[in-house]
């Protein structure tokens, strides 16, 4: 889950706990992307470069 307003993000492994509102800014514009249990990703945000997501296999 990624808030497109303040870039708060979280990974949910339990779908019943997914929120549809950002806990930080209350925006409802949330992006979500599926991720497999054996995959991981690194989220980084840079004001100049924007959002960077590095997906990879969990070791
Ligand atoms: Zn937000």
PDB file of the backbone (N, CA, C, O) and the ligand in Angstrom, with CONECT records:
HET     ZN  A 101       1
ATOM      1  N   UNK A   1       0.851  -1.188   0.000  1.00  0.00           N
ATOM      2  CA  UNK A   1       0.000   0.000   0.000  1.00  0.00           C
ATOM      3  C   UNK A   1       0.887   1.238   0.000  1.00  0.00           C
ATOM      4  O   UNK A   1       1.896   1.301   0.703  1.00  0.00           O
ATOM      5  N   UNK A   2       0.501   2.192  -0.780  1.00  0.00           N
ATOM      6  CA  UNK A   2       1.286   3.414  -0.862  1.00  0.00           C
ATOM      7  C   UNK A   2       0.348   4.610  -0.956  1.00  0.00           C
ATOM      8  O   UNK A   2      -0.533   4.658  -1.815  1.00  0.00           O
ATOM      9  N   UNK A   3       0.548   5.567  -0.068  1.00  0.00           N
ATOM     10  CA  UNK A   3      -0.243   6.795  -0.126  1.00  0.00           C
ATOM     11  C   UNK A   3       0.380   7.712  -1.169  1.00  0.00           C
ATOM     12  O   UNK A   3       1.569   8.024  -1.105  1.00  0.00           O
ATOM     13  N   UNK A   4      -0.422   8.136  -2.118  1.00  0.00           N
ATOM     14  CA  UNK A   4       0.113   8.971  -3.185  1.00  0.00           C
ATOM     15  C   UNK A   4       0.219  10.430  -2.767  1.00  0.00           C
ATOM     16  O   UNK A   4       0.727  11.258  -3.524  1.00  0.00           O
ATOM     17  N   UNK A   5      -0.251  10.747  -1.581  1.00  0.00           N
ATOM     18  CA  UNK A   5      -0.194  12.126  -1.113  1.00  0.00           C
ATOM     19  C   UNK A   5       1.046  12.381  -0.269  1.00  0.00           C
ATOM     20  O   UNK A   5       1.764  13.354  -0.501  1.00  0.00           O
ATOM     21  N   UNK A   6       1.303  11.524   0.700  1.00  0.00           N
ATOM     22  CA  UNK A   6       2.436  11.779   1.594  1.00  0.00           C
ATOM     23  C   UNK A   6       3.482  10.669   1.518  1.00  0.00           C
ATOM     24  O   UNK A   6       4.491  10.710   2.223  1.00  0.00           O
ATOM     25  N   UNK A   7       3.239   9.680   0.661  1.00  0.00           N
ATOM     26  CA  UNK A   7       4.184   8.575   0.443  1.00  0.00           C
ATOM     27  C   UNK A   7       4.370   7.669   1.646  1.00  0.00           C
ATOM     28  O   UNK A   7       5.365   6.951   1.750  1.00  0.00           O
ATOM     29  N   UNK A   8       3.406   7.707   2.551  1.00  0.00           N
ATOM     30  CA  UNK A   8       3.401   6.700   3.589  1.00  0.00           C
ATOM     31  C   UNK A   8       3.160   5.359   2.912  1.00  0.00           C
ATOM     32  O   UNK A   8       2.369   5.265   1.973  1.00  0.00           O
ATOM     33  N   UNK A   9       3.817   4.362   3.370  1.00  0.00           N
ATOM     34  CA  UNK A   9       3.560   3.063   2.764  1.00  0.00           C
ATOM     35  C   UNK A   9       3.656   1.959   3.798  1.00  0.00           C
ATOM     36  O   UNK A   9       4.299   2.108   4.837  1.00  0.00           O
ATOM     37  N   UNK A  10       3.017   0.876   3.499  1.00  0.00           N
ATOM     38  CA  UNK A  10       3.038  -0.267   4.402  1.00  0.00           C
ATOM     39  C   UNK A  10       2.824  -1.521   3.581  1.00  0.00           C
ATOM     40  O   UNK A  10       2.219  -1.495   2.509  1.00  0.00           O
ATOM     41  N   UNK A  11       3.324  -2.594   4.099  1.00  0.00           N
ATOM     42  CA  UNK A  11       3.107  -3.876   3.456  1.00  0.00           C
ATOM     43  C   UNK A  11       2.169  -4.700   4.331  1.00  0.00           C
ATOM     44  O   UNK A  11       2.406  -4.885   5.525  1.00  0.00           O
ATOM     45  N   UNK A  12       1.119  -5.180   3.722  1.00  0.00           N
ATOM     46  CA  UNK A  12       0.161  -5.981   4.456  1.00  0.00           C
ATOM     47  C   UNK A  12       0.242  -7.432   4.018  1.00  0.00           C
ATOM     48  O   UNK A  12       0.117  -7.748   2.835  1.00  0.00           O
ATOM     49  N   UNK A  13       0.450  -8.291   4.972  1.00  0.00           N
ATOM     50  CA  UNK A  13       0.431  -9.718   4.659  1.00  0.00           C
ATOM     51  C   UNK A  13      -0.950 -10.300   4.956  1.00  0.00           C
ATOM     52  O   UNK A  13      -1.307 -11.372   4.467  1.00  0.00           O
ATOM     53  N   UNK A  14      -1.706  -9.583   5.755  1.00  0.00           N
ATOM     54  CA  UNK A  14      -3.043 -10.034   6.108  1.00  0.00           C
ATOM     55  C   UNK A  14      -4.049  -9.082   5.466  1.00  0.00           C
ATOM     56  O   UNK A  14      -4.148  -7.918   5.853  1.00  0.00           O
ATOM     57  N   UNK A  15      -4.781  -9.578   4.499  1.00  0.00           N
ATOM     58  CA  UNK A  15      -5.675  -8.699   3.743  1.00  0.00           C
ATOM     59  C   UNK A  15      -6.813  -8.128   4.587  1.00  0.00           C
ATOM     60  O   UNK A  15      -7.404  -7.108   4.231  1.00  0.00           O
ATOM     61  N   UNK A  16      -7.117  -8.789   5.709  1.00  0.00           N
ATOM     62  CA  UNK A  16      -8.223  -8.282   6.520  1.00  0.00           C
ATOM     63  C   UNK A  16      -7.844  -7.008   7.258  1.00  0.00           C
ATOM     64  O   UNK A  16      -8.712  -6.316   7.791  1.00  0.00           O
ATOM     65  N   UNK A  17      -6.547  -6.693   7.293  1.00  0.00           N
ATOM     66  CA  UNK A  17      -6.110  -5.509   8.021  1.00  0.00           C
ATOM     67  C   UNK A  17      -5.762  -4.347   7.103  1.00  0.00           C
ATOM     68  O   UNK A  17      -5.264  -3.313   7.550  1.00  0.00           O
ATOM     69  N   UNK A  18      -6.027  -4.527   5.825  1.00  0.00           N
ATOM     70  CA  UNK A  18      -5.712  -3.466   4.872  1.00  0.00           C
ATOM     71  C   UNK A  18      -6.601  -2.253   5.131  1.00  0.00           C
ATOM     72  O   UNK A  18      -7.813  -2.375   5.312  1.00  0.00           O
ATOM     73  N   UNK A  19      -5.987  -1.114   5.144  1.00  0.00           N
ATOM     74  CA  UNK A  19      -6.745   0.117   5.339  1.00  0.00           C
ATOM     75  C   UNK A  19      -6.993   0.767   3.985  1.00  0.00           C
ATOM     76  O   UNK A  19      -6.223   0.578   3.043  1.00  0.00           O
ATOM     77  N   UNK A  20      -8.081   1.539   3.898  1.00  0.00           N
ATOM     78  CA  UNK A  20      -8.331   2.240   2.647  1.00  0.00           C
ATOM     79  C   UNK A  20      -8.104   3.734   2.803  1.00  0.00           C
ATOM     80  O   UNK A  20      -8.393   4.519   1.900  1.00  0.00           O
ATOM     81  N   UNK A  21      -7.587   4.111   3.950  1.00  0.00           N
ATOM     82  CA  UNK A  21      -7.266   5.514   4.189  1.00  0.00           C
ATOM     83  C   UNK A  21      -5.878   5.611   4.793  1.00  0.00           C
ATOM     84  O   UNK A  21      -5.473   4.763   5.588  1.00  0.00           O
ATOM     85  N   UNK A  22      -5.166   6.636   4.414  1.00  0.00           N
ATOM     86  CA  UNK A  22      -3.824   6.821   4.951  1.00  0.00           C
ATOM     87  C   UNK A  22      -3.902   7.236   6.416  1.00  0.00           C
ATOM     88  O   UNK A  22      -4.615   8.186   6.740  1.00  0.00           O
ATOM     89  N   UNK A  23      -3.190   6.553   7.311  1.00  0.00           N
ATOM     90  CA  UNK A  23      -3.205   6.916   8.733  1.00  0.00           C
ATOM     91  C   UNK A  23      -2.505   8.237   9.019  1.00  0.00           C
ATOM     92  O   UNK A  23      -2.697   8.822  10.084  1.00  0.00           O
ATOM     93  N   UNK A  24      -1.706   8.704   8.089  1.00  0.00           N
ATOM     94  CA  UNK A  24      -0.970   9.947   8.324  1.00  0.00           C
ATOM     95  C   UNK A  24      -1.735  11.169   7.843  1.00  0.00           C
ATOM     96  O   UNK A  24      -1.890  12.139   8.585  1.00  0.00           O
ATOM     97  N   UNK A  25      -2.203  11.129   6.630  1.00  0.00           N
ATOM     98  CA  UNK A  25      -2.823  12.333   6.064  1.00  0.00           C
ATOM     99  C   UNK A  25      -4.289  12.111   5.711  1.00  0.00           C
ATOM    100  O   UNK A  25      -4.945  13.020   5.202  1.00  0.00           O
ATOM    101  N   UNK A  26      -4.811  10.914   5.974  1.00  0.00           N
ATOM    102  CA  UNK A  26      -6.220  10.599   5.734  1.00  0.00           C
ATOM    103  C   UNK A  26      -6.618  10.645   4.270  1.00  0.00           C
ATOM    104  O   UNK A  26      -7.808  10.654   3.955  1.00  0.00           O
ATOM    105  N   UNK A  27      -5.659  10.674   3.384  1.00  0.00           N
ATOM    106  CA  UNK A  27      -5.996  10.634   1.967  1.00  0.00           C
ATOM    107  C   UNK A  27      -6.536   9.251   1.628  1.00  0.00           C
ATOM    108  O   UNK A  27      -6.149   8.249   2.231  1.00  0.00           O
ATOM    109  N   UNK A  28      -7.419   9.218   0.672  1.00  0.00           N
ATOM    110  CA  UNK A  28      -7.981   7.924   0.287  1.00  0.00           C
ATOM    111  C   UNK A  28      -7.373   7.425  -1.019  1.00  0.00           C
ATOM    112  O   UNK A  28      -7.798   6.408  -1.566  1.00  0.00           O
ATOM    113  N   UNK A  29      -6.389   8.142  -1.504  1.00  0.00           N
ATOM    114  CA  UNK A  29      -5.740   7.724  -2.739  1.00  0.00           C
ATOM    115  C   UNK A  29      -4.587   6.793  -2.375  1.00  0.00           C
ATOM    116  O   UNK A  29      -3.449   7.217  -2.177  1.00  0.00           O
ATOM    117  N   UNK A  30      -4.924   5.529  -2.295  1.00  0.00           N
ATOM    118  CA  UNK A  30      -3.916   4.558  -1.924  1.00  0.00           C
ATOM    119  C   UNK A  30      -3.658   3.633  -3.104  1.00  0.00           C
ATOM    120  O   UNK A  30      -4.585   3.153  -3.755  1.00  0.00           O
ATOM    121  N   UNK A  31      -2.412   3.401  -3.355  1.00  0.00           N
ATOM    122  CA  UNK A  31      -2.056   2.436  -4.379  1.00  0.00           C
ATOM    123  C   UNK A  31      -1.664   1.145  -3.683  1.00  0.00           C
ATOM    124  O   UNK A  31      -1.054   1.144  -2.614  1.00  0.00           O
ATOM    125  N   UNK A  32      -2.025   0.076  -4.308  1.00  0.00           N
ATOM    126  CA  UNK A  32      -1.580  -1.192  -3.749  1.00  0.00           C
ATOM    127  C   UNK A  32      -1.035  -2.043  -4.872  1.00  0.00           C
ATOM    128  O   UNK A  32      -1.484  -1.955  -6.015  1.00  0.00           O
ATOM    129  N   UNK A  33      -0.092  -2.843  -4.543  1.00  0.00           N
ATOM    130  CA  UNK A  33       0.463  -3.733  -5.539  1.00  0.00           C
ATOM    131  C   UNK A  33       0.689  -5.082  -4.884  1.00  0.00           C
ATOM    132  O   UNK A  33       1.137  -5.158  -3.740  1.00  0.00           O
ATOM    133  N   UNK A  34       0.386  -6.114  -5.587  1.00  0.00           N
ATOM    134  CA  UNK A  34       0.531  -7.446  -5.000  1.00  0.00           C
ATOM    135  C   UNK A  34       1.980  -7.863  -4.890  1.00  0.00           C
ATOM    136  O   UNK A  34       2.816  -7.500  -5.718  1.00  0.00           O
ATOM    137  N   UNK A  35       2.256  -8.613  -3.877  1.00  0.00           N
ATOM    138  CA  UNK A  35       3.610  -9.117  -3.702  1.00  0.00           C
ATOM    139  C   UNK A  35       3.516 -10.556  -3.208  1.00  0.00           C
ATOM    140  O   UNK A  35       2.701 -10.881  -2.344  1.00  0.00           O
ATOM    141  N   UNK A  36       4.340 -11.384  -3.755  1.00  0.00           N
ATOM    142  CA  UNK A  36       4.314 -12.789  -3.385  1.00  0.00           C
ATOM    143  C   UNK A  36       4.993 -12.979  -2.029  1.00  0.00           C
ATOM    144  O   UNK A  36       5.855 -12.190  -1.644  1.00  0.00           O
ATOM    145  N   UNK A  37       4.598 -14.033  -1.305  1.00  0.00           N
ATOM    146  CA  UNK A  37       5.179 -14.263   0.030  1.00  0.00           C
ATOM    147  C   UNK A  37       6.698 -14.434   0.011  1.00  0.00           C
ATOM    148  O   UNK A  37       7.373 -14.133   0.996  1.00  0.00           O
ATOM    149  N   UNK A  38       7.226 -14.911  -1.096  1.00  0.00           N
ATOM    150  CA  UNK A  38       8.678 -15.125  -1.125  1.00  0.00           C
ATOM    151  C   UNK A  38       9.401 -13.992  -1.838  1.00  0.00           C
ATOM    152  O   UNK A  38      10.567 -14.114  -2.212  1.00  0.00           O
ATOM    153  N   UNK A  39       8.689 -12.896  -2.015  1.00  0.00           N
ATOM    154  CA  UNK A  39       9.338 -11.744  -2.626  1.00  0.00           C
ATOM    155  C   UNK A  39       9.439 -10.621  -1.600  1.00  0.00           C
ATOM    156  O   UNK A  39       8.675 -10.568  -0.636  1.00  0.00           O
ATOM    157  N   UNK A  40      10.369  -9.753  -1.821  1.00  0.00           N
ATOM    158  CA  UNK A  40      10.496  -8.616  -0.930  1.00  0.00           C
ATOM    159  C   UNK A  40      10.801  -7.395  -1.778  1.00  0.00           C
ATOM    160  O   UNK A  40      11.194  -7.507  -2.939  1.00  0.00           O
ATOM    161  N   UNK A  41      10.617  -6.243  -1.188  1.00  0.00           N
ATOM    162  CA  UNK A  41      11.000  -5.057  -1.940  1.00  0.00           C
ATOM    163  C   UNK A  41      11.490  -3.983  -0.988  1.00  0.00           C
ATOM    164  O   UNK A  41      11.146  -3.951   0.193  1.00  0.00           O
ATOM    165  N   UNK A  42      12.292  -3.122  -1.539  1.00  0.00           N
ATOM    166  CA  UNK A  42      12.826  -2.008  -0.770  1.00  0.00           C
ATOM    167  C   UNK A  42      12.184  -0.738  -1.308  1.00  0.00           C
ATOM    168  O   UNK A  42      12.217  -0.460  -2.506  1.00  0.00           O
ATOM    169  N   UNK A  43      11.608   0.014  -0.404  1.00  0.00           N
ATOM    170  CA  UNK A  43      10.961   1.256  -0.794  1.00  0.00           C
ATOM    171  C   UNK A  43      11.861   2.412  -0.398  1.00  0.00           C
ATOM    172  O   UNK A  43      12.322   2.493   0.740  1.00  0.00           O
ATOM    173  N   UNK A  44      12.102   3.295  -1.335  1.00  0.00           N
ATOM    174  CA  UNK A  44      12.850   4.493  -0.971  1.00  0.00           C
ATOM    175  C   UNK A  44      12.260   5.688  -1.705  1.00  0.00           C
ATOM    176  O   UNK A  44      11.846   5.586  -2.859  1.00  0.00           O
ATOM    177  N   UNK A  45      12.231   6.793  -1.031  1.00  0.00           N
ATOM    178  CA  UNK A  45      11.691   8.007  -1.638  1.00  0.00           C
ATOM    179  C   UNK A  45      12.737   9.104  -1.560  1.00  0.00           C
ATOM    180  O   UNK A  45      13.315   9.376  -0.508  1.00  0.00           O
ATOM    181  N   UNK A  46      12.956   9.710  -2.689  1.00  0.00           N
ATOM    182  CA  UNK A  46      13.914  10.797  -2.762  1.00  0.00           C
ATOM    183  C   UNK A  46      13.217  11.974  -3.430  1.00  0.00           C
ATOM    184  O   UNK A  46      12.553  11.807  -4.453  1.00  0.00           O
ATOM    185  N   UNK A  47      13.364  13.147  -2.863  1.00  0.00           N
ATOM    186  CA  UNK A  47      12.659  14.311  -3.387  1.00  0.00           C
ATOM    187  C   UNK A  47      13.018  14.596  -4.833  1.00  0.00           C
ATOM    188  O   UNK A  47      12.190  15.106  -5.588  1.00  0.00           O
ATOM    189  N   UNK A  48      14.223  14.280  -5.224  1.00  0.00           N
ATOM    190  CA  UNK A  48      14.644  14.557  -6.593  1.00  0.00           C
ATOM    191  C   UNK A  48      14.342  13.400  -7.541  1.00  0.00           C
ATOM    192  O   UNK A  48      13.935  13.607  -8.684  1.00  0.00           O
ATOM    193  N   UNK A  49      14.544  12.208  -7.060  1.00  0.00           N
ATOM    194  CA  UNK A  49      14.387  11.061  -7.953  1.00  0.00           C
ATOM    195  C   UNK A  49      13.007  10.461  -7.907  1.00  0.00           C
ATOM    196  O   UNK A  49      12.625   9.711  -8.805  1.00  0.00           O
ATOM    197  N   UNK A  50      12.247  10.781  -6.870  1.00  0.00           N
ATOM    198  CA  UNK A  50      10.916  10.212  -6.765  1.00  0.00           C
ATOM    199  C   UNK A  50      10.943   8.883  -6.025  1.00  0.00           C
ATOM    200  O   UNK A  50      11.838   8.603  -5.227  1.00  0.00           O
ATOM    201  N   UNK A  51       9.953   8.094  -6.311  1.00  0.00           N
ATOM    202  CA  UNK A  51       9.807   6.825  -5.600  1.00  0.00           C
ATOM    203  C   UNK A  51      10.605   5.739  -6.306  1.00  0.00           C
ATOM    204  O   UNK A  51      10.602   5.626  -7.532  1.00  0.00           O
ATOM    205  N   UNK A  52      11.272   4.965  -5.510  1.00  0.00           N
ATOM    206  CA  UNK A  52      12.032   3.861  -6.068  1.00  0.00           C
ATOM    207  C   UNK A  52      11.633   2.585  -5.339  1.00  0.00           C
ATOM    208  O   UNK A  52      11.654   2.520  -4.110  1.00  0.00           O
ATOM    209  N   UNK A  53      11.276   1.593  -6.106  1.00  0.00           N
ATOM    210  CA  UNK A  53      10.917   0.300  -5.530  1.00  0.00           C
ATOM    211  C   UNK A  53      11.825  -0.759  -6.124  1.00  0.00           C
ATOM    212  O   UNK A  53      11.878  -0.959  -7.337  1.00  0.00           O
ATOM    213  N   UNK A  54      12.520  -1.413  -5.254  1.00  0.00           N
ATOM    214  CA  UNK A  54      13.390  -2.493  -5.707  1.00  0.00           C
ATOM    215  C   UNK A  54      12.790  -3.827  -5.283  1.00  0.00           C
ATOM    216  O   UNK A  54      12.745  -4.160  -4.099  1.00  0.00           O
ATOM    217  N   UNK A  55      12.334  -4.574  -6.269  1.00  0.00           N
ATOM    218  CA  UNK A  55      11.752  -5.871  -5.969  1.00  0.00           C
ATOM    219  C   UNK A  55      12.816  -6.956  -6.098  1.00  0.00           C
ATOM    220  O   UNK A  55      13.716  -6.876  -6.935  1.00  0.00           O
ATOM    221  N   UNK A  56      12.691  -7.947  -5.265  1.00  0.00           N
ATOM    222  CA  UNK A  56      13.638  -9.038  -5.353  1.00  0.00           C
ATOM    223  C   UNK A  56      13.122 -10.257  -4.628  1.00  0.00           C
ATOM    224  O   UNK A  56      12.111 -10.211  -3.927  1.00  0.00           O
ATOM    225  N   UNK A  57      13.822 -11.325  -4.808  1.00  0.00           N
ATOM    226  CA  UNK A  57      13.469 -12.562  -4.122  1.00  0.00           C
ATOM    227  C   UNK A  57      14.004 -12.525  -2.702  1.00  0.00           C
ATOM    228  O   UNK A  57      15.146 -12.133  -2.462  1.00  0.00           O
ATOM    229  N   UNK A  58      13.171 -12.937  -1.775  1.00  0.00           N
ATOM    230  CA  UNK A  58      13.606 -13.002  -0.396  1.00  0.00           C
ATOM    231  C   UNK A  58      14.588 -14.163  -0.239  1.00  0.00           C
ATOM    232  O   UNK A  58      14.359 -15.267  -0.732  1.00  0.00           O
ATOM    233  N   UNK A  59      15.673 -13.883   0.454  1.00  0.00           N
ATOM    234  CA  UNK A  59      16.689 -14.929   0.597  1.00  0.00           C
ATOM    235  C   UNK A  59      16.455 -15.767   1.852  1.00  0.00           C
ATOM    236  O   UNK A  59      17.218 -16.693   2.127  1.00  0.00           O
TER     237      UNK A  59
HETATM  238 ZN    ZN A 101      -0.795   9.889   3.302  1.00  0.00          ZN
END
